[in-house]
Amino acid sequence: MTITPAIESSTGQQPSLNSGNRITAETFTPLCPSRVLLEHVTSKWGVLILLALADSGMRWGELRRSVGGISEKMLASTLRTLENDHLVDRTVAATVPPRVDYALTETGRELATLLTPLAHWVRAHSSRLEEDRNANPGQG
């Protein structure tokens, strides 16, 4: 069974969705395995790290500077999670001190191409939505 989420456009009509946009009912159940991955890739730090690595690989320090506000602990934890999900490759060079590089896997690059339009949308709409939120507190 597949379901189409109830989404209405600004005209009040449901947009047409082709079968490729349908989400299986299983996705909405708490035990669906895709929910774990969805949580990893849509976390604030997960999205920002994936987008930071979208154009090229980076060393630890470069990545930390690129993703402003992330702590070392959170960076390490998120990178480990994304590496375990096979979205990020970690390469250690046998040098002194060791050089560690992070880059997206092929699957990670595919995901980053999907996240990029979302990031552009958020950037384009965040100011207006913040203004609306401040003008109408408590209204969604």
Phi and psi in degrees as a GROMACS rama.xvg file:
@    title "Ramachandran Plot"
@    xaxis  label "Phi"
@    yaxis  label "Psi"
@TYPE xy
-119.065  150.248  THR-2
-127.869  152.602  ILE-3
-108.036  121.938  THR-4
-57.9975  142.696  PRO-5
-74.1327  102.766  ALA-6
-123.692  130.002  ILE-7
-115.137  144.265  GLU-8
-83.7782  177.474  SER-9
-64.5575  -17.2032  SER-10
-86.5472  -2.96932  THR-11
87.9394  -0.43856  GLY-12
-103.487  146.688  GLN-13
-72.8862  130.298  GLN-14
-68.0489  151.992  PRO-15
-75.7627  134.757  SER-16
-122.707  131.561  LEU-17
-82.5329  170.945  ASN-18
-61.7233  -22.6797  SER-19
-69.6456  -17.9178  GLY-20
-95.7809  -4.13856  ASN-21
-76.6326  142.946  ARG-22
-111.316  133.217  ILE-23
-68.8396  150.115  THR-24
-58.827  -31.0146  ALA-25
-58.1779  -33.1149  GLU-26
-58.2981  -29.8297  THR-27
-87.5179  -3.49441  PHE-28
-87.1037  147.027  THR-29
-60.4473  -26.1709  PRO-30
-95.4999  5.56001  LEU-31
-65.3375  126.608  CYS-32
-61.0412  -25.3055  PRO-33
-67.5549  -21.221  SER-34
-66.5006  -33.4  ARG-35
-65.0369  -48.491  VAL-36
-63.635  -41.3957  LEU-37
-58.9001  -41.6209  LEU-38
-62.927  -42.1979  GLU-39
-64.8164  -45.8067  HIS-40
-82.828  -15.4303  VAL-41
-107.499  5.68658  THR-42
-67.9614  154.043  SER-43
-52.3613  -50.5422  LYS-44
-72.8167  -35.3376  TRP-45
-61.0151  -47.3214  GLY-46
-61.0268  -47.6778  VAL-47
-64.9047  -38.9799  LEU-48
-67.1021  -44.2413  ILE-49
-61.332  -41.6063  LEU-50
-68.8787  -37.3329  LEU-51
-63.9124  -34.4455  ALA-52
-89.3004  0.472751  LEU-53
-61.8321  -37.0824  ALA-54
-88.4509  -34.1118  ASP-55
-165.965  163.196  SER-56
-69.4211  161.615  GLY-57
-144.047  155.099  MET-58
-82.042  165.403  ARG-59
-50.0506  -54.1714  TRP-60
-62.4387  -39.8196  GLY-61
-62.5185  -42.837  GLU-62
-66.6961  -42.0245  LEU-63
-62.6093  -41.7462  ARG-64
-68.7726  -35.3413  ARG-65
-67.8315  -37.4727  SER-66
-100.178  81.7382  VAL-67
-58.0617  137.773  GLY-68
89.9759  -7.6619  GLY-69
-83.0877  136.482  ILE-70
-80.3269  161.29  SER-71
-59.5599  -41.1519  GLU-72
-63.0217  -44.7611  LYS-73
-69.145  -38.0395  MET-74
-61.6925  -47.2249  LEU-75
-61.6342  -44.9037  ALA-76
-64.0847  -45.4142  SER-77
-68.1681  -41.1045  THR-78
-62.1466  -41.3467  LEU-79
-61.9903  -43.611  ARG-80
-62.6959  -47.4769  THR-81
-66.755  -31.8043  LEU-82
-67.697  -42.9097  GLU-83
-64.3893  -28.9328  ASN-84
-83.6385  1.8791  ASP-85
63.3565  35.5279  HIS-86
-104.304  -23.9814  LEU-87
-128.193  136.208  VAL-88
-99.497  137.582  ASP-89
-114.564  122.367  ARG-90
-119.111  124.987  THR-91
-107.338  122.238  VAL-92
-89.9527  138.298  ALA-93
-79.48  70.1464  ALA-94
-123.846  170.061  THR-95
-118.924  116.24  VAL-96
-70.0736  161.504  PRO-97
-60.8798  140.003  PRO-98
-102.133  126.854  ARG-99
-118.291  124.691  VAL-100
-116.287  144.799  ASP-101
-121.123  136.769  TYR-102
-148.516  156.9  ALA-103
-76.1308  143.363  LEU-104
-75.9965  176.605  THR-105
-58.7997  -42.7363  GLU-106
-65.9292  -38.8623  THR-107
-62.8935  -39.4379  GLY-108
-65.4918  -40.3475  ARG-109
-60.9966  -44.1124  GLU-110
-63.9238  -42.2659  LEU-111
-61.1016  -35.4203  ALA-112
-66.6665  -27.2285  THR-113
-81.4105  -32.4598  LEU-114
-76.1644  -27.9661  LEU-115
-58.8453  -47.7575  THR-116
-62.079  -35.8458  PRO-117
-62.1286  -44.7683  LEU-118
-62.7518  -39.6923  ALA-119
-64.1422  -41.8208  HIS-120
-62.1944  -46.2612  TRP-121
-60.5514  -45.514  VAL-122
-62.109  -42.3493  ARG-123
-68.6565  -28.559  ALA-124
-107.702  -10.1238  HIS-125
-62.9382  -40.8407  SER-126
-63.2868  -47.6537  SER-127
-64.4394  -41.9318  ARG-128
-66.4492  -36.9253  LEU-129
-64.2562  -42.4921  GLU-130
-61.1844  -44.9915  GLU-131
-61.4891  -41.9578  ASP-132
-63.6473  -43.1343  ARG-133
-70.1778  -34.2308  ASN-134
-74.2394  -28.3918  ALA-135
-131.646  66.1519  ASN-136
-61.0299  140.968  PRO-137
84.7007  -3.78784  GLY-138
-107.111  136.451  GLN-139
